[in-house]
Amino acid sequence: MSVIVGDHTDAAQRITRIQRSRRRFAIDLREIWLYHELLYFLIWRDIKVRYKQTALGIGWAVLQPFVAMVLFSVVFGHLAKIHADYGVPYPLFVFAGLLPWQYFSSSLSLSSLSVVGNSALVTKVYFPRLLLPLASIAVPVIDFLCSFAILVGMFLWYGRAPHWHAILIPVFLGMALLTALGVGLWLSALNVRYRDVPYTIPFMTQIWLYATPVIYPVSLVPERFHWLIALNPMTGVVDGFRWAVLGRGVPQYTVYGVSTAVGVMLVVSGLWYFRRVERSFADVI
């Protein structure tokens, strides 16, 4: 949509007309910037209510990946005898993979429900609807930072230190953000018309987890299939984040490149579909 300010003769009178854009893939960055304060308040609102009236509060952000790490270490590290790459203990290996994955899964869940969850706003006032999924993928960054403190504690426990490659963490976190935004745009728009989406998200993320090298290294997959797992955009994110933090092994540049390209394609296609159907959100929701 675009905002057009009509001509007026009286200085006290101002007429604003809102009409849809004729271009289906028109992203008005200037309009989004004009609403940047609303984006800030949406993010701050979601942060405040995320763990409101919970006994553990922000502790849930730490407890979930920590418990998952313990279970994976027992089942896959001890019983299944999956060995970690980079010559590091398996708990440290799997927790380094869980951090970006937890951020992605939380962002995906929040962004997918962002439009329907804010139906009162969507049906009453105009604002760029794109702000809703954008705000949703920003909130889990707080959880990520809290969980990262546990990773630092694990480094101290095992007598190790993060590698200088850790300066690239924002790059791989940005890749996770792009992937979550791309898929979240598709699902949030589909959720307005098809309310099956909330039921598919837990199933989809569970399958996606085992298709991503979180509990196993990329080297465990035969090299001839590396191109296939690289089509999963989270493969490059998890393996790259793990390489940046642990600083061991050879970086999978081909995997990173393919995963990034797929993530960009998801964002572009998600933006196209979101912009195409957002004009009907207020009527259908």
N, C-alpha and C positions, 0 to 999 in steps of 0.2 A: 504494500500500500504506500501511497505517497500523500503528503500533507501539503495542501495548497492554500495559501492565504489570499483571500479575495480582496479586491479593491474596496476602499471605503472612503467616504467623504467626511464622515464625522470622526474626529479623533478618538471619541469615547466609544465608538462602535468598531468591533473587530470580528470579522466573519471568517471562520476556519472551515474549509470543506475537505473532507477525507474521501478519497476515491481510490479504487484499486489501480495498480499499475498494469499497463498493457503488456509489459514484459514479464514473463513467468520466472525468469531468473535474474531479477533485479534486487540487489542488496544495497540498500541506501545506508552506507556507513555513516554519513552525516546525521541521519535520523537516529541511528543507534547511539551515536555520541551524544546527541541532544538528550537522550534518555539514560545517560550513564549513572545519574543519581538514583534512578529507579532500579537499575541493575545492582547498585551497591546495597540498597535497602532490601531487595529480594534475597541477596546473598546473606546479609546480616540477619534477616528474619529466619531463614532456613537454618543458620548456624545456631541461633538461640533456641529454636524449637526442636532441634534434632534429637537431643537427649534430655529434653525437659521432662520432669517428673519420673526420672529413672534413678534407681538406687546407685548405680555405678557411674552414671553420667558419661563423661568423656572416656572413662575406663573401658567402655565397650570397644572403642577404637583400638585399644591395645590388646584386650582380651581375645578378640576374635582371631586375628592372625597368629597370636601366640599359641592358642589352643590348637589351631589348625596345624601349626608347625610341629607341635608335640605329637599329634596323631599321625601326621605324615612320616615323621621320623621313626615312630614305632612300627607302623605298618609297612612302609616302603623302604625305609633305611635299614631297619633291624630285621624284619621278617622277610621282605622281598629281596633284600640285599642289593638295592640299587645304590651304586657308588656315585658320589658327587665328582664332578670335574673340578679342575683348578686346585686339587690337592687340599681341600678344606673340609672340615667336618660337615656331615650331611645336614644337621640342623641349621647351620649357618648358610649352607647352600640353598636350602628350601625356603628359609625365611627371606633371603634376598630376592627370591622369585615371587614370594607371596605379597611383598609390599606393593609393587606396581599392579599386580593382579587385583588386590583388594581395592586399590584406588579405582581401577577400571570397572570392577563389578558394582561398586557403590555408585559411581558416576552413571553407569548404564541404568541401574535401577531407578535412580532419582530423576534422570533426564527423561526416561521413557514415560514416567507418570506426571511430568511437570505441567503439561497443558491441562489435562483433566483435573489434576489436583488444584489448579488455580482457576477453575471454571467461573467462580464468582467475579474475578477480575476480567476474564476473557469476554464475558457476556455483558459487562456493564460499561467498561471504558476502553478507549483505544490506546494501544501502545504497541511497539514492535514485538510480536509474539516470540520472536527469536530470543528475546531476553530470558524467557523461562528456561529453556534447556541450557542456555549459557550460564545462568546462575546455578543450576543444578550440578554442573560438572565442576564448579569452583568450590562448592562446600566440602567435598571429601578431601580436599587438600589438607584441611586441618587434621583429619584422621591420619592422613599419610605422615604428617610431621610428627604426630604423637607416636605412631608405630615405629618411625625411624629411630626414635630414642631407644627402643628395645633393641634394634639392630646394633646401635652403638654399644649398648651394654653387652651384647653377645660377643662383639669384637673384643671387649675388655676381658670377658670371661675366658675366651679361648686364647688370650694373649696375642691378638693380632691387631692390625690397624687398617683402616680403609685406604685403598690405593689412591694415588693422585688422579686417576681416571674419574674419580667421584665428581669432578667438576662438570662432567658430562651428564650427571643425573637429570638436570632440568631438560636436556634434549630428549631423553627417553621418556621422561614424565610427560613432556609435550606430545610425544607420539601416542602415549596412552590417552591423553586428553583428546587428541584429534579422533582417535578410534571411537572413544566413548561418545563424542559429540556426533560423529557421523551415524553410528547405529542408533543413538538416542533420538536424533532428528527423525529418522525413519519410524521408529517405534512410537514416539510421542504423537506424531501425526496420525499414524494408523490407529492408535489407541482412542482417538476421538471418535472414530466410526466403528471400530471393532474392539469390543471390550474383552477380547480373548488375550490381549497383550499381557496383562498382569499375571496370567496363569502360565504364559510361555516363558517369561523372563527367568524364573528360577530353574526351569528345565534347561533352557538354552545356556545359561551361565555355567551350570554344572557340566554339561557336555563340553562346553568351550574350555573349561578348566583343564580337563584331561586331554584335550587336543592341543594345549599349550604346554611348553616345556617348563612347568613350574616344579613338578615333583621328580622330573627326570631331565638329564642334560640333552642338548641337541645331538651330541656325539652318539647317543644311544640309538638314534634314528639312522638307518642306512643312508649313506651320502647321496645315493640316487634319488632319495625321496626328500632331500632338503628343499628342493624347489616347491614341493607340495606343502610342507609345513610352513614355508615362508609366505604362502598365500594367506595364512592366518596372521593378521597384522599384530596380534599380541605376542607372536613368537619373537619378532625383532625387539619388541619392547622389553619382555622378560629377560631374554638372553643378553640384550644390550645393557640393561640395568644391572644385571648380575655381573657382567664383565666390568662395568664401570666401578662397581663397589668393591669387588674382590680383586680386580686387576690381574687376574690369571687367565691363561689360555689365549687362543688366537681369536680376535674379533671376527664375527661372521658378517663381513661387509655385504656380501650378496644377499644374505637373509635380511639384514637391516634395510637394504635398499628396496627389496621387493615388498617387505612388510610396510615400509613407509609409503610406497606408491599405492598399495591397496588401501591404507588408511586415508590418504588424500582422496582417492576415488570415492570412498564411503562418505567423506565430508561433502564433496562436490555433489554427488547424487542425492545425499540427504538434504542439502540446502535446496536443491532443485525441487524435490518432492514436497518439502515443508512449505516453500514459498508458493507452490502450485495449489495446495489445498488449504492454506491458512485462512483464505478469504471466507471459507465456510465453517470455520471453527465455532463461531458464536451461534450459528444456526443449528449445528448438529450436536454440539456438546450438551 
